[in-house]
Amino acid sequence: MNKTKSNADIFRNGNVCLCLLCTWPNYKGLGFHLMECSQPPHLISLVESNSPAAAGGLKIWDVLIAINNKTVSNIDYAQVIVILNAARKNTHRL
C-alpha cells in the first residue's frame, strides 16, 4: 500500500478554501501582507479588518497557493509579487 499522499489527497483532507478577493474602489490595496519567506510557500502575515482580504475570507497564516489559477506555491517571493500586481492591474478579482 502506498502511504505517500498526493497533493489532491492533502487538499481533499486538509483545511483548504478558495478566497475570492475583489478590489474596492474606495480601498487602496487588498488589505493583506504577504510574509517574505526565504523559500516557498509564502504565508499571509496580516489581514486588515474591513478590507477586501477580510471580506474574501483570507486569514493570518494562510498559505498562498495560487493567484488567478496560476500556481505560486513553488516560486520565489519576488515572482509572487509580480504576479499579484499584474493580477490587480488586469482584473478586479483575484
Backbone hydrogen bonds, N-H to C=O, Kabsch-Sander energy under -0.5 kcal/mol:
donor,donor_aa,acceptor,acceptor_aa,energy
3,K,1,M,-0.6
10,I,6,S,-2.3
11,F,7,N,-2.8
12,R,8,A,-2.5
13,N,9,D,-2.3
14,G,10,I,-1.6
16,V,14,G,-1.3
19,C,17,C,-0.6
20,L,18,L,-0.6
21,L,19,C,-0.7
23,T,92,H,-2.2
27,Y,24,W,-1.6
29,G,27,Y,-0.5
33,H,46,L,-2.2
35,M,33,H,-0.5
35,M,43,L,-3.3
37,C,35,M,-1.3
42,H,64,L,-0.6
44,I,62,D,-2.5
45,S,33,H,-2.6
45,S,43,L,-0.6
46,L,33,H,-1.1
48,E,31,G,-2.9
51,S,48,E,-0.6
53,A,30,L,-2.3
54,A,48,E,-0.5
55,A,51,S,-2.6
56,G,52,P,-1.9
57,G,53,A,-0.5
57,G,54,A,-1.1
58,L,53,A,-2.3
61,W,44,I,-3.4
62,D,59,K,-1.9
64,L,42,H,-2.7
65,I,63,V,-0.7
67,I,70,K,-2.2
68,N,94,L,-0.9
70,K,67,I,-1.8
71,T,69,N,-0.6
72,V,65,I,-2.8
73,S,65,I,-1.1
75,I,72,V,-1.0
80,V,76,D,-1.9
81,I,77,Y,-2.3
82,V,78,A,-1.9
83,I,79,Q,-2.4
84,L,80,V,-2.8
85,N,81,I,-2.7
86,A,82,V,-2.3
87,A,83,I,-2.3
88,R,84,L,-2.0
89,K,85,N,-1.7
90,N,86,A,-2.0
91,T,87,A,-1.4
94,L,21,L,-3.5
